[in-house]
Amino acid sequence: MNAPTADPPPASLRRPSHVAGVLIAFTSIALFFYADTSWPMVVYTLLTDGAVLGAWLFSAWGWGTLAWAWVRSDDVDTRVLRCVSKIGVGLGVLSLATLGLGLIGQMNGAVAWTLVGLGASAGVGFVVRGLKKKERFPRQAGRGLWGWLALVGVPFVAIVIIAALFPPGLLWGDEPHGYDVVAYHLQLPREWFELGRIVPLSHNVFSYFPFNVEMQYLLAMHLRGGPWQGMYLSQLMHATYVGLSVAAVYGAARTFASSRHALLAALACATVPYLSMLAPVAYNEGGLLLYGTLAAGWMIRGVRQLTSVPAPPTARTEMTENLLAASLMGGLAVGCKLTAFPVVLVGLGIAGCATLMSRRIVGRGIIFCTVIVLTGLVVSSPWLVRTAIWANGNPVFPERAELLGQAGFSDQQVERWRQAHSPREDQQSVAGRLGALWTQVASDVRFGYVLLPFGLTCGLLAWRKPEARVLLIWLLLQALFWISLTHLQGRFFVLAIPTCALLVACVDWRRGWFALPVALVCVSAALGWFALHGRLMTYLQLDRQVGLLGRVNLTGLTPFDPATEPNAPLVALVGDAKAFWYQIPMSRLRYRSVFDVDASNDKKIVDAWLGEPIEKLPAGSIVVIDHEELGRFSKTYKHLPAPPDGATGVEVIRR
């Protein structure tokens, strides 16, 4: 007599479409819960900016599919990775097209919509062709009952969407702090929008940085018709970058693990609080996360093919494609953030090379590493060449200014930049740097406590697998780079999150042991939601008092309202670089970043910040002096004189 078997779950519970419908419904309920009385503005903003966001994303897929035509492999296990890679490449195309058109002064609303329209048209063509061939996208993530585990990500999606509708510069009070957003991530695209072209800005040294992600913000401003009309679209764009990074984790894990292992890896990544905090802030970390994860996925695939025995007949062709794909993603990462060169290009190259050498494939390993670095540099060269032209030969200015050229910076400014991007004096020793790794990463709630140690443990358990070796070596190199070459802020270690999530998928969780990573995801989700919910509710209480969600008029966020002085020919900010909050033409607004203040020759602090004596400003000008910020800067940065004795608060001087 056969033993009775349990009835299989109803087919309706195993359909991906039903899982997706429930996820959307629960996310909508969570959004209405957080929005409360502001729900009409939230719905309106999501309908308007959301429509443009969808067109932008579909256009990126269209452009990326065109650019991805050289990749011929089409196996099922890489379809998700290839789909996300196409979108990533398409975003790179849009960024570089915006850069090129902006440099020659030909970027405007009509051109922006043309770029999006051409990519969308290509996308429609590919969809129609796929329908004729009866191609279907694989529904691996939601197969069976495992798709329901994605419900743990619902609170995080809702938090990110709601937080993205707060005015820029408010979240989160610490790292990630919105100050940088209103000082340069959104402010520089705003200035280039008003100027009608992309030019170096002597008052904001960050304009020399590579801006692959920020080019999307400039595109958003042209698509929506203004800097402040496009600011929420910009924040939603960065949230999309982070969301694509989670999808990239699934796609990369799917190349060497089952769909349920890949789903667990993606959810382990998505439930880390740092990603939900970064996503709604218009930073550039989303681009680093996306392209770094994609580069790791293609690197792993290439290493696995080179170490497989026997090698498949198409191994040489596919290995070349994987190598070029990893290089392409690494180069796009460098175009988002200069730190991607040592972390992604060099780090992943060394990790792949070391893994191949451990399998006694020495020659190919060296070639592998060299080609990745060189090809990645070619992909990132538009930004490096632009900066070299602007900065008299220094392609990474203001980095390494003492060696490659100061480009107008005084010796004091060069030293100030170097000191500001170095560890504090108490962190200069090895013990101090390791202590910072503990306080900023391992014991920091933003990293969720659970994923990093669990991922490291999984990597050690699966050490014999080539994918685990690549990821573990890469994680070690990330830690070494963070300890030795950064100023020890946790935000510069966020690539460890998708790395550790991929390590979780390296272990063959079988039978009852599979409950362990499931428990990890649930515990991580609970801790992450607890860490984020309280912070978000603080801002939502403020929203319910003054109405912040979706607000375009930023009046009240600045210590001085320019509308009270409509005839002032100039509003000059001293000690305050939050220029994006001042909604007046840049022809009437002057500001300066702390690194652009040249206080040599014994200049007074106010005159140094203005760039000239206050007496030379046009009659009727308004000077807004933030003495608290001046005091903080003089204590934090080198070669900045202290404000006048006894000066406190914000002083408004009318010339």
VOGU-3710 file (C-alpha; in Angstrom, 3 decimals, decimal comma):
1> mnaptadppp> 0,000/0,000/0,000  1,433/3,347/-1,042  1,885/6,054/1,561  -0,576/8,941/1,193  0,824/12,013/-0,505  -0,068/15,618/0,222  -2,288/17,333/-2,313  -0,383/19,818/-4,471  -1,182/23,493/-3,907  -3,894/24,974/-6,123
11> aslrrpshva> -2,674/26,067/-9,541  -3,837/29,629/-8,836  -1,276/29,921/-6,027  1,530/28,953/-8,379  0,815/31,407/-11,184  3,327/34,283/-11,404  0,587/36,654/-12,573  -1,354/36,057/-9,367  1,760/36,621/-7,274  2,448/39,869/-9,138
21> gvliaftsia> -1,150/41,018/-8,670  -1,027/40,449/-4,917  2,349/42,207/-4,688  0,959/45,267/-6,488  -2,160/45,274/-4,312  -0,203/45,039/-1,055  2,247/47,710/-2,208  -0,662/50,035/-3,020  -2,162/49,471/0,422  1,197/50,242/2,050
31> lffyadtswp> 1,531/53,404/-0,050  -1,886/54,656/1,051  -0,995/53,869/4,666  2,171/55,958/4,515  0,672/58,749/2,379  -2,345/59,255/4,684  -3,952/62,624/3,849  -1,349/63,332/1,143  -2,512/60,434/-1,014  -4,030/62,642/-3,794
41> mvvytlltdg> -0,659/64,338/-4,349  1,142/60,969/-4,212  -1,229/59,459/-6,796  -0,943/62,508/-9,060  2,861/62,545/-8,917  3,110/58,818/-9,568  0,722/59,048/-12,525  2,532/61,968/-14,149  6,168/61,271/-13,322  5,487/57,537/-13,365
51> avlgawlfsa> 4,352/57,686/-16,987  7,536/59,499/-17,999  9,582/57,060/-15,912  8,014/54,124/-17,747  8,751/55,687/-21,138  12,347/56,372/-20,066  12,852/52,809/-18,854  11,320/51,262/-21,974  13,430/53,553/-24,131  16,559/52,404/-22,285
61> wgwgtlawaw> 15,602/48,801/-23,005  15,152/49,660/-26,685  18,515/51,404/-26,945  20,194/48,629/-24,985  18,719/45,891/-27,173  20,143/47,661/-30,217  23,556/47,968/-28,591  23,458/44,354/-27,331  23,048/42,829/-30,797  26,664/41,576/-30,784
71> vrsddvdtrv> 25,880/39,083/-27,986  24,710/35,860/-29,624  24,256/33,499/-26,649  20,612/33,009/-25,687  20,408/30,317/-23,020  17,577/30,382/-20,510  19,789/30,814/-17,449  21,059/34,217/-18,589  17,832/35,768/-19,861  17,197/37,844/-16,756
81> lrcvskigvg> 20,826/38,962/-16,613  20,731/39,866/-20,302  17,449/41,774/-19,939  18,779/43,896/-17,063  22,080/44,322/-18,914  20,246/45,669/-21,965  18,485/48,241/-19,787  21,786/49,157/-18,148  23,502/49,599/-21,499  20,535/51,629/-22,735
91> lgvlslatlg> 20,820/53,912/-19,728  24,498/54,314/-20,582  23,569/55,259/-24,149  21,116/57,885/-22,886  23,709/59,254/-20,451  26,477/59,572/-23,027  24,086/61,000/-25,635  22,961/63,622/-23,113  26,602/64,381/-22,315  27,563/64,777/-25,960
101> lgligqmnga> 24,560/66,916/-26,858  25,005/68,987/-23,700  28,671/69,676/-24,427  27,794/71,151/-27,830  24,786/73,049/-26,443  22,135/71,087/-28,318  20,227/69,562/-25,404  16,642/70,760/-24,905  13,151/69,400/-24,309  12,491/68,438/-27,923
111> vawtlvglga> 15,829/66,635/-28,216  15,260/64,850/-24,908  11,884/63,527/-26,028  13,403/62,549/-29,367  16,044/60,456/-27,577  13,384/58,739/-25,485  11,072/58,335/-28,470  13,712/56,742/-30,683  14,622/54,225/-28,000  10,950/53,460/-27,326
121> sagvgfvvrg> 10,319/52,986/-31,048  13,167/50,493/-31,213  11,702/48,751/-28,174  8,288/48,466/-29,826  9,942/46,956/-32,873  11,691/44,314/-30,778  8,458/43,491/-28,925  6,547/43,066/-32,195  9,282/40,857/-33,603  9,254/38,757/-30,439
131> lkkkerfprq> 5,473/38,326/-30,653  5,758/37,160/-34,247  8,338/34,588/-33,175  6,123/33,700/-30,192  8,985/34,346/-27,786  8,060/34,444/-24,108  10,061/35,763/-21,216  10,764/32,985/-18,674  8,701/33,174/-15,509  11,287/31,685/-13,243
141> agrglwgwla> 11,111/33,999/-10,236  7,466/33,306/-9,493  7,350/29,575/-10,295  5,612/27,425/-7,689  5,011/28,841/-4,233  8,416/30,437/-3,851  7,255/33,625/-5,533  5,118/34,419/-2,497  8,308/34,966/-0,496  8,662/38,239/-2,432
151> lvgvpfvaiv> 5,951/39,670/-0,166  8,670/40,451/2,383  9,900/43,132/-0,015  6,581/45,014/-0,159  7,284/47,381/2,779  10,632/48,345/1,286  9,144/49,175/-2,119  6,493/51,339/-0,460  9,058/53,127/1,716  11,279/53,865/-1,282
161> iiaalfppgl> 8,407/55,255/-3,367  7,089/57,469/-0,579  10,562/58,693/0,366  11,282/59,549/-3,295  8,392/62,025/-3,186  9,931/64,132/-0,413  11,675/67,310/-1,592  15,381/66,666/-2,202  17,773/67,479/0,616  15,582/66,388/3,540
171> lwgdephgyd> 16,375/62,668/3,906  17,852/61,012/6,019  19,763/63,304/8,357  22,968/61,249/8,173  24,582/59,137/5,457  22,974/59,096/3,021  22,432/62,818/3,635  20,566/64,980/1,174  23,030/67,866/1,456  25,093/66,595/-1,478
181> vvayhlqlpr> 21,944/66,303/-3,577  21,025/69,988/-3,366  24,685/71,062/-3,512  25,644/69,191/-6,667  23,836/65,955/-7,667  20,724/67,931/-8,699  22,197/71,420/-8,562  24,720/70,885/-11,359  22,125/69,481/-13,803  19,961/72,478/-12,833
191> ewfelgrivp> 22,756/74,888/-13,777  23,490/73,093/-17,043  19,758/73,121/-17,806  19,623/76,899/-17,385  22,869/77,472/-19,284  21,748/75,269/-22,165  25,093/73,457/-22,264  27,475/71,441/-20,087  30,496/73,480/-18,999  32,993/73,376/-16,100
201> lshnvfsyfp> 31,865/75,473/-13,139  34,588/77,248/-11,184  32,347/77,614/-8,120  31,516/73,888/-7,900  34,422/71,474/-8,307  32,059/68,501/-8,441  31,186/69,504/-12,011  34,441/67,762/-13,022  33,182/64,378/-11,795  31,831/61,686/-14,179
211> fnvemqylla> 28,046/61,969/-14,165  26,483/58,947/-15,891  23,628/58,910/-13,372  23,284/62,684/-13,064  22,902/62,911/-16,851  19,591/61,125/-16,317  18,603/63,930/-13,935  19,447/66,511/-16,597  17,398/64,468/-19,061  14,519/64,401/-16,549
221> mhlrggpwqg> 14,598/68,190/-16,223  14,333/68,546/-19,986  11,578/65,932/-20,191  9,508/67,656/-17,485  10,311/71,227/-18,485  12,326/72,477/-15,508  14,668/71,582/-12,628  12,007/71,457/-9,945  9,404/69,900/-12,218  11,907/67,092/-12,825
231> mylsqlmhat> 13,272/66,605/-9,311  10,843/63,844/-8,280  11,328/62,093/-11,600  15,070/62,244/-10,906  14,629/60,640/-7,504  12,386/57,943/-8,973  15,067/57,335/-11,617  17,651/56,659/-8,927  15,202/54,378/-7,138  14,838/52,514/-10,438
241> yvglsvaavy> 18,610/52,097/-10,656  18,601/50,460/-7,216  15,604/48,290/-8,145  17,427/47,150/-11,274  20,421/46,314/-9,058  18,254/43,885/-7,092  17,035/42,372/-10,369  20,689/42,109/-11,444  21,415/40,084/-8,292  18,670/37,655/-9,308
251> gaartfassr> 19,963/37,490/-12,871  23,583/36,990/-11,839  22,671/34,286/-9,301  20,475/32,532/-11,859  23,525/31,843/-14,036  24,881/29,393/-11,435  21,961/28,588/-9,108  18,298/27,600/-9,249  15,513/30,157/-9,486  14,574/29,840/-5,815
261> hallaalaca> 18,201/30,312/-4,746  18,382/33,383/-6,981  15,134/34,738/-5,532  16,504/34,368/-2,002  19,673/36,206/-3,002  17,668/39,084/-4,503  15,440/39,380/-1,429  18,439/39,184/0,916  19,844/42,170/-0,979  16,576/44,119/-1,161
271> tvpylsmlap> 15,849/43,921/2,576  19,130/45,581/3,657  18,133/49,058/4,956  20,980/50,888/3,205  19,526/50,216/-0,247  16,109/51,579/0,736  17,779/54,660/2,202  19,941/55,274/-0,851  17,301/54,548/-3,488  15,026/57,618/-3,028
281> vaynegglll> 17,963/60,038/-2,695  19,255/61,410/-6,020  22,784/60,093/-5,533  24,903/58,090/-8,001  25,327/54,929/-5,901  22,451/53,329/-7,807  24,539/53,326/-10,965  27,527/51,859/-9,128  25,342/49,104/-7,656  23,714/48,274/-10,980
291> ygtlaagwmi> 26,811/48,161/-13,148  28,985/46,595/-10,447  26,491/43,743/-9,982  26,113/43,231/-13,728  29,898/43,180/-14,157  30,136/40,542/-11,423  27,444/38,440/-13,111  29,216/38,380/-16,470  32,597/37,861/-14,822  31,296/34,812/-12,950
301> rgvrqltsvp> 29,807/33,384/-16,116  33,076/33,824/-17,992  35,147/32,216/-15,229  32,753/29,276/-14,979  33,037/28,646/-18,703  36,828/28,774/-18,651  36,992/26,334/-15,729  34,334/23,910/-16,972  35,474/20,458/-18,079  34,795/19,518/-20,785
311> apptartemt> 34,429/22,977/-22,330  31,305/23,439/-24,489  31,839/23,881/-28,255  30,901/27,562/-28,089  33,055/28,274/-25,007  35,572/30,512/-26,800  32,906/32,750/-28,365  30,808/32,962/-25,208  33,868/33,599/-23,058  34,793/36,555/-25,274
321> enllaaslmg> 31,251/37,915/-25,069  31,166/37,537/-21,284  34,545/39,223/-20,970  33,438/42,189/-23,078  30,114/42,410/-21,213  31,900/42,550/-17,841  34,279/45,201/-19,200  31,394/47,239/-20,600  29,564/47,218/-17,273  32,747/48,090/-15,395
331> glavgcklta> 33,390/51,032/-17,706  29,844/52,320/-17,228  30,362/51,987/-13,462  33,459/54,203/-13,675  31,298/56,717/-15,542  29,043/56,816/-12,477  31,709/57,036/-9,791  35,514/57,195/-10,016  35,878/54,731/-7,143  34,504/52,068/-9,500
341> fpvvlvglgi> 37,891/51,927/-11,231  39,735/50,261/-8,327  36,653/48,518/-6,911  34,931/47,168/-10,027  37,376/47,187/-12,926  40,595/46,346/-11,076  38,960/44,456/-8,207  36,843/42,168/-10,367  39,692/41,733/-12,835  42,022/40,571/-10,062
351> agcatlmsrr> 39,320/38,324/-8,577  38,730/36,635/-11,927  42,452/36,361/-12,622  43,170/34,845/-9,183  40,371/32,312/-9,581  41,662/31,193/-12,964  45,227/30,980/-11,648  44,021/28,775/-8,810  42,776/26,410/-11,524  46,202/26,667/-13,233
361> ivgrgiifct> 44,889/28,753/-16,123  47,569/31,385/-15,635  47,934/32,829/-19,121  44,231/33,253/-19,685  43,864/34,723/-16,218  46,342/37,511/-16,901  44,765/38,248/-20,285  41,332/38,180/-18,641  42,294/40,812/-16,065  44,171/43,045/-18,533
371> vivltglvvs> 41,420/43,117/-21,150  38,744/43,935/-18,579  40,677/46,930/-17,228  41,656/48,305/-20,645  38,228/47,829/-22,230  36,548/49,384/-19,205  38,789/52,436/-19,502  37,782/52,815/-23,152  34,090/52,722/-22,207  34,600/55,369/-19,488
381> spwlvrtaiw> 36,890/57,493/-21,686  34,257/60,109/-22,666  34,208/61,328/-19,079  37,969/61,035/-18,580  38,707/62,918/-21,808  36,184/65,634/-20,983  37,691/66,188/-17,540  41,246/66,128/-18,905  40,336/68,874/-21,371  38,656/70,945/-18,687
391> angnpvfper> 41,371/70,392/-16,053  44,510/70,930/-18,137  45,361/67,259/-18,482  44,125/65,747/-15,203  41,433/63,184/-16,189  40,366/62,533/-12,581  40,449/66,091/-11,205  40,095/67,004/-8,349  41,546/63,611/-7,389  45,337/63,295/-7,526
401> aellgqagfs> 45,672/67,013/-8,189  49,096/67,094/-6,545  50,381/64,607/-9,142  48,361/65,158/-12,328  47,592/68,871/-12,190  45,741/71,322/-9,962  43,604/72,956/-12,679  43,368/76,306/-10,919  43,244/74,973/-7,378  45,633/76,617/-4,934
411> dqqverwrqa> 47,929/74,461/-2,814  45,616/75,085/0,130  42,593/73,844/-1,805  44,439/70,719/-2,942  45,382/69,948/0,649  41,841/70,650/1,835  40,405/68,193/-0,698  42,960/65,530/0,213  42,385/65,939/3,944  38,589/65,904/3,578
421> hspredqqsv> 38,739/62,611/1,682  41,128/60,913/4,087  40,351/59,189/7,408  40,225/61,293/10,555  43,383/61,491/12,657  42,033/58,923/15,117  41,400/56,532/12,199  44,817/56,746/10,554  46,245/53,673/12,302  45,449/50,091/11,320
431> agrlgalwtq> 43,461/49,650/14,525  41,533/52,842/13,826  40,694/51,757/10,286  39,553/48,315/11,422  37,505/49,967/14,147  35,819/52,109/11,492  34,989/48,961/9,515  33,234/47,625/12,606  31,323/50,799/13,493  30,494/51,930/9,946
441> vasdvrfgyv> 29,687/48,531/8,452  29,535/45,404/10,608  27,642/46,890/13,575  25,719/49,529/11,599  21,969/48,924/11,369  21,996/50,316/7,825  23,814/47,158/6,723  21,207/45,045/8,504  23,562/43,053/10,783  22,699/39,729/9,118
451> llpfgltcgl> 23,620/39,594/5,431  27,335/40,420/5,520  28,425/37,750/8,061  26,025/35,190/6,595  27,222/35,856/3,047  30,854/35,554/4,149  30,084/32,229/5,830  28,320/30,946/2,715  31,299/31,909/0,575  33,657/29,928/2,801
461> lawrkpearv> 31,344/26,905/2,691  31,245/27,035/-1,117  34,924/27,926/-1,595  35,538/25,135/-4,112  33,107/26,698/-6,591  34,603/29,259/-9,000  31,735/31,719/-8,467  32,300/31,668/-4,700  36,028/32,270/-5,162  35,453/35,235/-7,466
471> lliwlllqal> 32,973/36,806/-5,068  35,002/36,164/-1,908  38,203/37,574/-3,405  36,255/40,554/-4,709  34,695/41,133/-1,278  38,143/41,051/0,319  39,458/43,563/-2,216  36,470/45,836/-1,578  37,269/45,782/2,130  40,955/46,501/1,502
481> fwislthlqg> 40,109/49,395/-0,799  37,605/50,811/1,703  40,079/50,591/4,583  43,095/51,956/2,738  41,828/54,433/0,120  38,555/56,001/1,337  37,569/58,312/4,162  35,772/55,409/5,849  32,104/56,170/5,240  29,779/53,193/5,059
491> rffvlaiptc> 28,222/54,424/1,810  31,442/53,561/-0,037  31,067/49,896/0,946  27,564/49,308/-0,420  28,772/47,035/-3,234  29,400/44,471/-0,499  25,601/44,095/-0,193  24,951/42,502/-3,620  28,273/40,638/-3,323  27,201/38,942/-0,083
501> allvacvdwr> 23,711/38,312/-1,471  25,256/36,433/-4,400  27,406/34,433/-1,971  24,212/33,206/-0,274  23,177/31,642/-3,590  26,517/29,820/-3,931  25,554/27,190/-1,353  23,403/24,248/-2,446  20,668/24,565/0,166  18,928/21,207/0,134
511> rgwfalpval> 16,148/19,570/2,112  15,590/21,095/5,552  18,646/23,331/5,324  16,819/25,582/2,880  14,901/26,970/5,863  18,115/28,707/6,972  18,386/31,261/4,130  14,603/31,704/4,212  14,879/32,594/7,896  17,727/34,941/7,024
521> vcvsaalgwf> 15,541/36,818/4,550  12,651/37,067/7,021  14,866/38,249/9,895  16,625/40,716/7,597  13,269/42,042/6,407  12,006/42,493/9,972  15,167/44,287/11,106  15,263/46,408/7,964  11,635/47,488/8,214  12,055/48,306/11,906
531> alhgrlmtyl> 15,114/50,467/11,120  13,396/52,343/8,284  9,820/52,704/9,476  10,591/54,912/12,477  12,809/57,242/10,455  10,242/57,602/7,704  7,405/58,297/10,142  9,391/61,254/11,529  9,363/62,883/8,101  5,748/61,891/7,474
541> qldrqvgllg> 4,705/63,683/10,665  6,323/66,814/9,247  4,540/66,212/5,956  1,189/66,067/7,724  1,929/69,429/9,323  3,153/71,425/6,319  2,562/69,145/3,296  5,842/68,043/1,754  5,077/65,033/-0,449  5,179/65,988/-4,119
551> rvnltgltpf> 5,636/69,663/-3,297  7,272/71,677/-6,099  7,468/75,023/-4,270  10,429/74,771/-1,879  9,647/78,025/-0,071  10,266/77,607/3,643  13,245/75,300/3,329  15,734/78,186/3,072  16,669/80,690/5,799  15,994/83,503/3,330
561> dpatepnapl> 13,103/83,635/0,869  14,190/85,366/-2,371  10,529/86,129/-3,128  10,612/88,774/-0,386  13,241/90,674/-2,389  12,103/90,247/-6,004  14,173/93,178/-7,247  17,492/92,087/-5,737  20,005/91,742/-8,602  21,966/89,066/-6,732
571> valvgdakaf> 21,479/86,643/-3,846  24,887/85,432/-2,606  25,195/82,463/-0,247  28,101/82,296/2,186  28,660/79,027/4,063  25,581/77,504/2,455  25,802/75,477/-0,755  22,193/74,193/-0,780  21,606/76,227/-3,911  18,948/73,901/-5,375
581> wyqipmsrlr> 16,493/75,087/-2,734  16,679/78,669/-4,073  14,177/78,812/-6,908  15,513/81,854/-8,724  17,556/82,003/-11,964  21,224/81,215/-11,541  21,961/84,623/-13,068  20,712/86,043/-9,753  22,190/83,390/-7,446  25,805/82,930/-6,356
591> yrsvfdvdas> 27,159/80,146/-4,192  30,386/78,216/-3,755  31,263/74,756/-2,488  33,613/74,580/0,474  36,369/73,177/-1,754  36,162/76,121/-4,156  36,868/78,682/-1,452  40,375/80,077/-1,868  41,310/81,717/1,439  44,986/82,213/0,610
601> ndkkivdawl> 46,633/85,641/0,901  44,850/86,177/4,232  41,443/86,770/2,690  38,520/87,295/5,033  36,206/84,307/5,172  33,178/86,128/3,702  35,215/87,689/0,873  36,858/84,333/0,109  33,476/82,654/-0,076  32,048/85,373/-2,325
611> gepieklpag> 35,138/85,432/-4,531  35,432/89,207/-4,136  34,979/91,836/-1,401  31,370/92,294/-0,391  31,652/95,994/-1,258  32,045/95,132/-4,951  28,708/93,347/-5,228  25,977/95,145/-7,213  23,900/97,606/-5,231  20,776/96,020/-3,795
621> sivvidheel> 22,367/92,562/-3,521  21,443/90,205/-0,683  24,188/88,295/1,137  23,021/85,335/3,238  25,745/84,322/5,725  25,323/81,060/7,635  27,714/81,553/10,556  26,973/78,126/12,011  28,109/76,446/8,786  31,167/78,691/8,551
631> grfsktykhl> 32,137/77,675/12,063  31,633/73,992/11,297  33,649/74,232/8,088  36,540/76,065/9,782  36,787/73,238/12,343  36,374/70,451/9,794  38,401/71,585/6,779  41,915/72,943/6,476  42,830/76,506/5,547  39,463/78,093/6,269
641> pappdgatgv> 39,446/81,053/8,683  36,883/81,105/11,456  33,828/83,397/11,234  33,835/86,670/13,188  33,786/86,279/16,957  30,311/86,175/18,421  28,571/85,647/15,058  25,810/83,058/15,247  22,845/81,915/13,218  22,043/83,227/9,750
651> evirr> 22,764/86,864/8,923  21,141/88,616/5,952  23,016/91,659/4,655  21,460/94,027/2,143  23,927/95,981/0,041
//
